[in-house]
Amino acid sequence: MPAAANPTDHRPRVAAERRERMRKRLIESALVVFAQKGVGTSVIPDVVAAAEVSQGSFYNYFRTNEDLLVAVSEQISNEMLQLIEGVVDTIEDPALRVATAIRCYLHLARSCRLVAHFVSGAGLRVAGVKSVLYEVLPPDLDEGVKRGQFDAVALGVAVDVIKGTVLVALHRMTQGRIAKDYPEQIVQAILRSLGVSGAAAARLTAAPLPRLAVPDDSLLARAQMRIATMASDHGKA
């Protein structure tokens, strides 16, 4: 008979935890490298160097540049989706939910420039990856049409128009200084394209934004900390 599993053997759990930590480090390193070098070139050697691992170790987790790109996109999308859903789910008005979700997305990307650089660069290359905007907005847009808040004619292409507008806005954020209310200006333009009046769009984007508490162990927080450390080390050099 095969020997019974040792209930005190922690090695499988420790090995799984070590593997997960390494995968997180590789994804974090990939986000930094993609944001700095762009997504159109092979970054595997740079990611290996940034993560301080051997190339053999890297290939235990990812096989191609595209694998890395998808992994980073999925992690960012999952974290942003969780943060945004957590604050808009309590809003009763669908138009206000739409406005708040897009504003949160833009302000979150603005506060984490790595995300703005990565998402604007990745663009349609990761169109198959679950998108924050595609996940959050369609049910609220549908409900807004039923309530007469949005134009039903515009609804068929609304999410694509929103995504395209947001990608351009993220790119603009990476190019230099923008007005403090730039995200609100973008959201007002989006709302107007959905048939919302100018006055209503201004009102919907004037509501105070809920606070997005980014967890310290999230990719967003870790990547920002890593960039800050790299900048500090560069300043000391």
Protein Blocks (a to p, Z undefined) as FASTA:
>chain_A
ZZdddfklmklmmmmmmmmmmmmmmmmmmmmmmmmnopkbcfklmmmmmnopafklmmmm
bmbfklmmmmmmmmmmmmmmmmmmmmmmmpmblmlmmmmmmmmmmmmmmmmmmlmmmmmm
nmmmlmmpccfklmmmmmmmmmmmmnopacfklmmmmmmmmmmmmmmmmmmmmnoccdfk
lmmmmmmmmmmmnopafklmmmmmmpccddddddfkbmklmmmmmmmmmmmmmmmZZ
